[in-house]
Amino acid sequence: MNRLIPLLFLLFAPALYANSDHDSRITALEYQVSQLTQQVYKLQAQLNNQNQNSNSAQHMYQCRLSVFTKEYRERSTSRGQAIASIIDQCTDSNDDMFFKPESVECSKY
């Protein structure tokens, strides 16, 4: 019986430590995914802006996103740039879980 207790401790101690470590790793990974998503949107906006420099006077995008009672609006010659700006505004005042980039509505004028 005295040998069984240390053996059980050795079996279950790593599992208890691993669970607390998982939470911090998941939090760090979620933060990194959020940062990478924002970088992708900014890069898309830059690429769209470079490709549309010669056509910038032809059209304009008006995009909007409603979160709770607040509405975010942005206008740009680049759709990606307008969406990236709205996402930046929203993440500055809310948590990432309250919006989805797919929810941004854009109109071309």
C-alpha positions in Angstrom: 0.0 0.0 0.0 2.8 2.4 0.8 4.3 1.9 -2.6 1.0 2.5 -4.4 0.7 6.2 -3.2 3.9 7.4 -4.7 3.2 5.5 -7.9 -0.2 7.1 -8.3 1.3 10.5 -7.7 3.9 9.9 -10.4 1.1 8.9 -12.8 -1.3 11.8 -12.2 1.0 14.7 -11.4 2.1 15.3 -15.1 -1.6 15.3 -16.2 -2.5 18.0 -13.6 0.4 20.2 -14.6 -0.3 19.8 -18.3 -3.9 21.0 -18.0 -2.9 24.3 -16.5 -0.2 24.7 -19.1 -2.8 24.1 -21.9 -4.9 27.0 -20.8 -2.0 29.5 -21.1 -0.8 28.0 -24.4 -4.3 28.3 -25.8 -4.6 31.9 -24.7 -1.2 32.7 -26.3 -2.2 30.9 -29.6 -5.5 32.8 -29.8 -3.7 36.1 -29.4 -1.2 35.1 -32.1 -4.0 34.1 -34.5 -5.7 37.5 -33.9 -2.5 39.4 -34.6 -1.8 37.3 -37.8 -5.4 37.9 -39.0 -5.0 41.7 -38.6 -1.7 41.5 -40.5 -3.3 39.6 -43.3 -6.0 42.2 -43.7 -3.5 45.0 -43.7 -1.4 43.3 -46.3 -4.5 42.7 -48.5 -5.3 46.4 -48.2 -1.8 47.3 -49.2 -1.9 45.0 -52.2 -5.3 46.3 -53.3 -4.1 49.8 -53.0 -1.0 49.1 -55.1 -3.1 47.4 -57.8 -5.6 50.1 -57.9 -3.4 53.2 -58.0 -4.1 53.8 -61.6 -7.8 53.1 -61.2 -8.4 55.0 -57.9 -10.7 57.6 -59.3 -13.1 55.1 -60.9 -14.8 53.8 -57.8 -15.2 54.0 -54.0 -16.1 51.3 -51.4 -18.3 52.2 -48.4 -18.2 49.5 -45.7 -20.0 49.2 -42.4 -20.2 46.9 -39.4 -22.7 47.1 -36.6 -21.6 45.7 -33.2 -24.2 46.0 -30.4 -25.4 49.6 -30.7 -22.3 51.0 -32.3 -21.8 51.2 -36.1 -18.4 51.4 -37.7 -18.1 53.0 -41.2 -15.2 53.4 -43.5 -14.8 54.6 -47.1 -11.8 53.9 -49.4 -10.9 53.2 -53.0 -9.7 49.8 -51.8 -12.3 47.3 -50.3 -9.6 45.5 -48.3 -8.3 48.7 -46.8 -11.8 49.8 -45.8 -12.5 46.4 -44.1 -9.1 46.4 -42.4 -9.8 49.9 -41.0 -13.2 48.8 -39.7 -11.6 45.7 -38.1 -9.0 47.9 -36.4 -11.6 50.3 -35.1 -13.7 47.4 -33.7 -10.8 45.6 -32.0 -9.7 48.9 -30.4 -13.0 49.2 -28.6 -14.3 45.6 -28.3 -13.0 42.1 -27.9 -12.3 40.1 -31.1 -15.2 37.7 -30.4 -17.8 40.4 -31.0 -17.2 40.7 -34.8 -16.5 38.7 -37.8 -14.8 40.1 -40.9 -17.4 38.3 -43.0 -20.1 40.5 -41.3 -18.7 43.7 -42.8 -21.0 44.9 -45.5 -19.5 46.9 -48.4 -21.1 48.8 -51.3 -19.2 49.9 -54.4 -19.9 53.4 -55.8 
